[in-house]
Amino acid sequence: MTSFTPDHDHARAFRDALGSFATGVTVVTIPSATGPQGLTANSFASLSLAPPLVLWSPGKFSRRHDLFAQAPYFSVHVLAEDQRDLAERFTRGGAQFDGLDLAASPEHVPVIPGVLTRFDCALHDSHDAGDHTLVIGHVLRVEAGRGRPLVFAQGDWGAHRPL
Ligand SMILES: Cc1cc2nc3c(=O)[nH]c(=O)nc-3n(C[C@H](O)[C@H](O)[C@H](O)COP(=O)(O)O)c2cc1C
């Protein structure tokens, strides 16, 4: 074990320490004046069962931060273990929706068919949070599929292996 204060000199070590927390992988989608937008995010988390709330955080480093932080409706797609290609599409420089089958939620949010789970959300609240914005969504609808989740940990894609 090493011990450090997460100051400027320990930025890398802090990132690595946070990366020890394994997460699922999501693509958050919104409509926009310039067309559908998608962003791969692992900051997604459950927050409340009643009322049904979830959270995620767009980074201020994203050129599309304001669009994602302010969207009145958004959909969170939880990816399956064989959907790494989808995750990579929606990182910087990725193909986004090019050549992808697209549908729309009743709230007119672009949605990607065939993911593990989808949460259609209305913006509930948002908070400034350092170099990110904390976005809280009220879940309007859940589309639940079957399969196993894609995992992200220690900077790598992976799969969930039940013990
Ligand atoms: C596994 C993984 C998780 C990510 N999680 C987030 C996230 O939670 N929030 C975020 O803003 N960007 C996250 N990103 C980065 C975005 O997917 C994307 O590359 C970047 O925000 C796009 O910036 P742009 O809008 O300027 O193109 C993540 C990237 C990867 C590969």
The ligand as a Gaussian input file, in Angstrom:
#p B3LYP/6-31G(d) Opt

LIG

0 1
 C      -14.476000       3.921000     -20.177000
 C      -14.714000       5.396000     -20.406000
 C      -15.513000       6.099000     -19.508000
 C      -15.749000       7.468000     -19.695000
 N      -16.560000       8.112000     -18.813000
 C      -16.829000       9.424000     -19.003000
 C      -17.721000      10.105000     -18.114000
 O      -18.253000       9.537000     -17.167000
 N      -17.966000      11.420000     -18.367000
 C      -17.382000      12.077000     -19.426000
 O      -17.639000      13.272000     -19.608000
 N      -16.550000      11.446000     -20.282000
 C      -16.265000      10.157000     -20.089000
 N      -15.440000       9.501000     -20.950000
 C      -14.884000      10.266000     -22.100000
 C      -15.956000      10.431000     -23.183000
 O      -16.419000       9.181000     -23.635000
 C      -15.496000      11.176000     -24.418000
 O      -14.341000      10.640000     -24.946000
 C      -15.240000      12.636000     -24.217000
 O      -15.978000      13.170000     -23.224000
 C      -15.654000      13.261000     -25.509000
 O      -15.373000      14.588000     -25.475000
 P      -15.953000      15.464000     -26.657000
 O      -17.373000      15.738000     -26.312000
 O      -15.081000      16.692000     -26.592000
 O      -15.800000      14.670000     -27.916000
 C      -15.168000       8.139000     -20.795000
 C      -14.381000       7.426000     -21.704000
 C      -14.152000       6.075000     -21.514000
 C      -13.314000       5.321000     -22.511000

